[in-house]
Amino acid sequence: MHRYFPYDIDTQQWICNPFSIEMEEINFLNLKAQEEFAELTSETTLRLRFSQVPVHEFWIEIKSEYPLLSEMAMNKLLPFCTTYLFVCFYDLKEFYPFDDTRLYKLTWEKPDIEPLAEVVENTQDGGETVSDANPYEGLESLKMKTANGEEYLCYLPNETEEKKDEMLEYTGPNPIQLMMPLMSLLTCSYKIESYWTYELCHGRHLRQYHEERDAKKQKLQEYFLGYYDKDKLEALDKQFEENPLKAKDVPLRKIDSLTLPYLEIKMDGGTVCDLSGKPRSTKVIYVCHPPGKHEIYSIEEVSTCEYEVVVLTPSLCKHPLYKPVESSEKKITCTPIGENPKRPVALMELESESLLLRHQNILVSFISGFVYSHICYFEGLTFNVSG
């Protein structure tokens, strides 16, 4: 797409993920912005936060600390959303960050309908309204222009349509009710590290301990990283019942480059921290994993005496909004405006070059094989030459 639509995507990558960009790659920014960028990317807490929230939320959250970068990022995110830079919709609540687990295929079609001119007029104010006669009615659209001046109307796939369809049919328990059996069975999961062992008793507590034994005595060093109880669980259950869950309400986080929906349980009131003087606390992140056995996937101290645990559980998988995002290929359809060709000229030239090159390679391989086989044949024969 980079060849067909003349947008400098490389200069926008710092918005997609500022923590994957080197300083020399943002030398096109002004000096003040570069200073903010250097300070931002040195903050480990912000790096973690970026992995937990959608990209637009991240840039909004840091506005007070990094006003210039935040303004520059949001100016790009809001009015100029494109399918290849950010996967998003015009409603900010339906915004999705760039995610390489979502696969897209760009297709070119020339619809057999007349009112293309009407469609173009409707899209001048933002590209959201399409003609009733258009087969892509209901899809967000974006007007694109190639380097050769060809204009196309591209229709973006509806990212939430499948989830909404499932929710219309879903009448089962809310996520807390799905997790209730695990919480009430006094089940504990363990993670053993080099020195510490972590004990997560679901719905009760998270404990960090180290045990040493010798012939005469046993020494136990332990800290409770947070508690939970039945009353908090019931209050959360009531909250879900009073406010039915919607797709936009389900938080997402990146785990091993996958963006997964999750349920968060906040444990607090743990052992008082020597450094902060406050009780330790933990966010327990439950994500759907069909073959999971409620095991602890990871645990880390995100800030002083504040922890985060990721748990893989099959219990949430029964709820459509907590299922992992499918990586099936989605289609972005572009249709020509007016008398423009069905497919961009540059694309057709590239495909012709590619096809010709493949045919040449096949022909070369065939000729090489033919010549080699005959050389081998003649080398196997003995000739008697008389002068």
Secondary structure, 3 states (H helix, E strand, C coil): CCCCCCCCHHHHHHHHCHHHCCHHHHCCCCHHHHHHHHHHHCCHHHHHHHHHCCHHHHHHHCCCCCHHHHHHHHHHHCCCCCCCCCCCCCCHHHCCCCCCCCEEEEEECCCCCCCHHHHHHHCCCCCCCCCCCCCCCCCCEEEEECCCCCEEEEECCCCCHHHHHHHHHCCCCCHHHHHHHHHHCCCEEEEECCCCEEEEECCCEEEEEEEEECCCCEEEEEEEEEECCHHHHHHHHHHHHHCCCCHHHCCEEEECCEEEEEEEEEEECCCECCCCCCECEEEEEEEECCCCCCEEEEEEEEECCEEEEEEEECHHHHCHHHCCCCCCEEEEEEEECCCCCCCCHHHHHHHHHHHHHHHHHHHHHHHHHHHHHHHHHHHCCCCCCCC
